[in-house]
Amino acid sequence: MGLQAVKMEKILPPWDEVDTASPEGEESWSSATKNVAIDIGYGFVKLLSGQQGIRFPSVVGRGRELNYLSPLSKNNQPLENLQININGQDYFVGKLAIRQSELASRSLEQNRAVDPNAKILLLTAIGLLFQWEDQKFNLVTGLPTSYYANYSKEWSRELGGQYNIEVRQKGQMRQKKIAIREVYVIPQPFGTLYDQMLNTIGNITNQELSEMLVGIVDIGYKTTDYAVADKLEFIEHLSSSTTTGLANVHRLMASFLQKNFNLEKQDFELDEIVEEAAVRVAGKAQDLSSVREDFFAEIARKIINEISSRWDYRQFDIILLTGGGGEALAQYIIPHFPNMVLVDDAQYANARGFQKLANKLFDNA
């Protein structure tokens, strides 16, 4: 049975039947509800552990028992070995899926509520944040701008509830109970806006930005999202998504590798090649720096044209450039728009904003 046919079930007792008592000592901490933020991108899943950004490829494959694990392997870190069991089915996630699954796939559905891979990725991310065997969470996450109106309510309903899972921790599969109590879904680029104007507990510290007309350009793997906020109000008719993103660079790179080296690469195998701008062929490293820069420049020109066709950039007080693609393409795009700035650590900006908003919304949850 293929990955897309997997049906995951969740346990949904009424919340008034869930024991929320807070016993004394250590168990009282385990009963507390943790506010979490997870940015499920088409290329990578991003989340925060404290102030530290964590990411793993949005790739899922069938899991199985690995008969031999070398004690000398360099792939022995937790993020290299993400494994989860849901309803008795094992899945490899991220880099482990890329290395060990015969059939691995990215999560690329527009409607994540009907995409089993999206739920697997989200539960794996929450598994990284576990402190106890039984823990409750409030969640803020996002959807691409053009998909928000159609799918946000369904995605929110789909995520809430309780789940029994097993996750790999310290080399062992451990049982966990997850209760996702509150779910709040926002247009994805608004995570960057909240990151720029809120402190860690969700209070506004950049009042000037909250009064501006702000454009946000969020360049990801599969999509580029364009969002407009006028004094924090989402202006929907000026906001949209396109299918331009770093996946276009991957496709160009895949074609180049096939033509010049007769190499066939899956899209998720190209992540490291594009990031490192190098590929090994018969044991010899091939420098792809100039090729990658040409592809970056080509995709940047497309995004520049998209911005110009959608917006008169002069109407905005500021345009925030964000996302992993924003970091990669900033040097080509920013010179064309004098009021555009690249946000700090742009790859995690949405996740940081989600977390700040979660702390604001659920401070008394």
N, C-alpha and C positions, 0 to 999 in steps of 0.2 A: 504493500500500500504506500503510495507516495506521500510526501510530507504534507501536501495541500489537503489530503483526505483525512488527516488526523483530527479527531473531535475531542476537545478537552472539556471536562466537566468541572464545575465548581460547586462547593457546598454552600448553600445560601439559607441558613437559619435566620429567622427574624433577629434584628440586632438586640431586641429586648430579652432574647433568650441567651445571648452571649454573656458569659461571666466576665464582667469588667471590674470585679473587685480588686483592690490593691493591697495585697498582704504586705506585711512588714518586711524590711530588709531588702535583700537582693531581688526577691521575687516582685517587689513593688516596681522596680525598674523594668523588669521584663513585661509587666502589664501596661507600661506607658506606651502611648502611640507615638511613633517616630514619623516626622515629616520628611518626605523624600521627593526628589526630582529626577526624572529620567527622560532623556532626550533620545528617542528612538529614531535615528537617522537611517536613510537607505544605505549609507555606507558604513557608519559606525553607531554603536550605542554609547552615549555619554552620560555620566553621572558623577556625583560628588561623594567622597567619603571625607567628612570634615571639610577642609579647604582644598583637599587634593582631588584633581580631576582624574577620572578613570574612563577608559574607553576600550571597546573591543569590537571587532568586525561584526556587522549585522548578518552573520552567516549561521545557518542551522543545518545539521546533518544527523542522520540516524546514528545512535550510539551503540556501543557493544562493549563486551569485556576485552580489555587490552591484555593479551597474555604475557607480555614482557615489557617492563618499564626499566630502561637502563638507569642505574644510579648515577651515571656520568652524563646523562642527557642535559643539555642546556635549556630544554623546554620543561623546567620543573617549577616555574612560578605559577601562582594561582590563576592569573589571567591567561596563561598559556594552556590551561587544562580545565576549561569550564565544561561541566557536565551536569545535567539535570534530568531527573526522572519525574514524569507527570503521568498519572493514571497508568503506571506500570510500564511506560515506554521511555527508554533512555534516549537522550539527545546529546550530541556534542555541539558546542556553541563556540563561535569565534574562531580563534586560531586552531583549536583542537579539531573543529569540524573541517577546516581547510586541510589540515595535515592527515586526518585519519578517516574521514567519512568518504565512502565511495561516491555517494550522491549528496552534495551539499548545495544549498541555495541561499540567496539573499532574500530578505523580506522586502518585496517591491509592490505589494498591493496598495491601491489608493485607499480602500476601506479596510483599515486594520482590524476592525471587529470581525471580519470573515477570514482573516489571514492567520492561520495557526502559528506561523513563524513569529509574528509580532508578539503574541502572548508569550511564547517560549522565551523570546529575547527579554521581555519585560520582567518575567518571573526570575530569569537568570540574574538580571541586574539587581533585583531586590534581594536575591540570595546572597549577593556580595555584601549587603549591608546588614545582614543578620547578626545579632548579638546573642539571641536566645533561640530555643527550639520552638517557641510559640510567641509570635510577635505581631503587633498591629501597626499598620501604616496608613498615613494620609499621603496622597500622591498628587503632584502637579506634573503634567506632561503636555505635549503640544502636537499639533497637526499642521501640515503645510497649508498655506493661506487659502488656496483655492479649494482644498478638501474640507476645510473647517466647517462650513455651514452644513454640508451634507452628512458628515460623518461624526462630528464631535459628540453629539448626544448618545449615539449608538456605541461609540468607543468607550465613553464614560460608563454607561450601563454595563457593558461587557466586562469591564475591569473590576468593578466592585464585587466584594464577596470574600469567601474563605477558600483557601487552597491547601491541600496536602501535597507536598513535594519532597523530593530528596535532592540534595545538592552535594557536590564534591567539596569537601573541606579537609585540608591536610592529608590528602590522598585517600580519604574514606568518604563513602556516600552516607550522608546524615539526614535523618528525617526532620522536616520543618513544617510548621503550620503558619500560614500567612493569612492575616485578615486585612484586606484593603478596605478601610472604613469610608474614607472620603476621597473622591476623585474630582479633580478640576482640570479641564482641558482648555488650552488657550491657543490662538494662532501662534505658530512656532516663533516667528521673528519677535514677538512681544517679549519673549524671554530675554533677548538682548536689551530691549528698552528698559525692562525692570531691573536688569543687572546694572545698568548705567545710572539709575536714579534711586535705588533702594540700598539700605545697608543690610547687614546679614539678618536682622530680625524683621525686616520688611518696612521700616520707616523711610519716608522720603527724605533724602539728603541732598538731592540735586533738584531743588525747586524750579530753577530756571528751565531745565529740560522738560519738566512736567507742564510748562506753559507754552512749549514750542509746537510748531508744525514739523513733525519728524518723519522722514522717510527711512525705511530699513531695507537693506538689500542683504539677504541671507543666502549665500551660495553653498549648497550642499553637494551630495553625491549625485542624486538623480534630479533634483529640482533646484531652481533659484526662486526664492520667495520674495515678493515685493509687498511691503506693508506700510501703511500710512497711519500715523497717530496725530490727532489734533487735540492738544491739551489732554492727552492720554486716551481719547476716544478713538476707537478703531474705525477708520473711514473705509468701508468695505468696497465701495465702487472704484476706489483708487488702488486697491490691493489685489494681488493676483499671484499666480505661480506659473512658471514655465518648466519645460523638461530639459532646460540647459543646466548642466552641472559638470562635476568632475568625471562623471561617467562618460561624457563625450571625450575627455582626454584619454580615458581608459580604452575606448573604442579605437581612437586614433593610434594609441600605442600598440594595441593588439594587432592592428593591421600592419604597422611598421615591423613588429617582431616576426610576423608570419612572412612578410615579403622579404625581409633582409636576413633572417636567421632560420626560417622555416620552423618557428616555434609557435605552438598553439597554447594559449593561456586563457583560463577562465577569468571572468571579471574580478573575482575576489583574489585571484593569484596576482593580479596586476597592482593591488594596493601597495605592496612593498616595492615593486619595481618602479612605480611612479614616484613614490616618496623618496626612494634612494637614488633615483635616476640612473639605475644600473641594472644589468642582468648578467647572469653567469651562463656562458655557453661553452660546453666541453671543458669546464674547469677554469675558464678565463673570464674575468670581469670585463663587460663591455660598457663603456661610459655612454650614457644616454642624456647627459645634461643639456646639450644644445637641442636635441630632438624634443625633450620635454618642454623647454622654454618656448620653442616654436609652437607647440600644441597649446601651451598656456596662453600665449599671445593670441592664437586663433580663437579660442573659446572666450577670452576676455573681450575681443572685438564684438563677438555676438552679444555678450551681456551689455556692453556699452550701447549697442544699438537698441537692445530691449529697453534699457532705462530711458533712453532718449525718446523712444516711441510711446512710452507709457506716461512719462512725467516731464514737465518743465522743471528741471532741477532748481531753477531760481526761486520757485515758490516756497521751497523748504528752508527752514532755519538751519537744519543740519540733516545730513544723510549718514546713517550708521551702516558701515560695511561689516559684515559678520560671517560666521561659519568657517569651516575648514577651507572651503573654496575661496572665501574672502581673504584668508591669510595667503593662500597660494597665488591669487590673481591680483592682489592689491596694487602692486607696482605698475600694473598695466592699466587699471581702471581709474584709480584715484586722480591721476593728472588731468582727466577729462571733466572732473566735477569738483570745483574749488571748495564746495561746502561739504564734501564727503570726508569722513574720518574712519580709519580702521580701528575697531575697538580692541582693547588689550585681550590677549589670549582668546581670540575670536572663536576658536573651535569649541570652547566650553562656555561661551557667553550665554547661550540659551539655557543650558543646564544650571548655571549660576543664578540666572533670573528666575527660573522655575523654583529653585530652592528658596530664594528670598521671598517669593510670593507665597510659597507654602508656609513659611514661618509666619508670615503676616496673616494669612487666611485661617490657619489652624492653631493659632497661639493658645487658644483656650479649649482646643478639642480634647 
